[in-house]
Structures are given as structure tokens and as C-alpha cells.
Amino acid sequence: MTDEEKIDLRLECLRIAIEFGTQRDMMEPDQLAEKYYKWVVQGSDELRPVDNSERRKPDAGKKARSVRKGSTPRLV
């Protein structure tokens, strides 16, 4: 991310903080904008794995169900 892109992102966070913040946030919108900025850029460094979501793992939906020991199906 270039310096210009970082500045644009910070300005966008400030705009959102001002536009959607409460009256209390209007007193110091830079604090809320900084929270937004940190949230947006968190984990965007080079060390972050490409895909670390549990839902996107190929075997996420294939977990075997466990049955309680000693329980057997009852046929009526």
C-alpha cells in the first residue's frame, strides 16, 4: 500500500466516522476514525496467511458425528 493509498484510507475512515458517528463521536472523530483504520488494516501485513478461515477449509463439512458410548438406535 502506497503512502497516498494510506492517506486516502485514513480520510475515508474519518469521513465514515463523521457521517455515521454519534454526537459524542463528533467531539473527537479522529479517535473513532483511528479505530476504524486499525480494524480495516488489521492482519493485512505479509505474515498473514492467505486463507485462515475455518469455513473455507476443504474438509470443514465432513466431520464425522460421534455417538455416545452405549447408545444404540431404537427401532419401534
N, C-alpha and C positions, 0 to 999 in steps of 0.2 A: 504494500500500500504506500503510495507516494505521500509526500507532505501535503500536497494540495488535496488529495482524497481524504486525508485525516482531518484537515480543516473543514472540508465540506461535510464530513460525517458529524463533526462536533457542532457545526452550525445547524444541521438538520436535527440533532438531538436537542439543541437549545430551542429550536422552533417548536418541536413537539412538546417540550416541557412547558413552554409558554402557552401554546394553544390548548393543551389538554390538562394542564396542571390546575390545582385548586387555588383559591385565593391566597392561602398560606404559602403555596409554592411561588406565587407571583412576587413575593417579597425578595426571594433569592433563587431565581430559576436556574442559576448556574449549578447549584448543588444537585438538583433533580436531573439536569442535563448530564452532569458527570456520572450519575448513577446509570442513566440510560446508555451513555457511551461505554462504560465498563461492561454493561450487560451485552451490548452488541459485539464488542471486540473480544469478549472472554473466549479463551480457547482458540483464538484464530492464529496462534503462533505456529511455527513449523513443527513443533514437537507433538501437536495434537494428532491423534490417529485419524485416518481418513473417515472411518465409519466405526464408531464405538457404541452404537445403539443396539440394545438387546433385541429389539423388534426386527431389525434388519438382518440378523444372523440367519444363515440358511436353515439351520435345524431348530429354530425358535418354536415352531408349531408342532414339532414331532416328539415332544417329551412323552414318555410312557407314563400312564397313570398307575399309581400304586394302589394296591388293595390291602386293606388291613389284614394283619395276620389273624387267621382263624375265622375270617368271614367267608362265607360261601354263598353263592346265589341261591335264592329260594325259588323253587318252581311251585306255582299254585296249581 
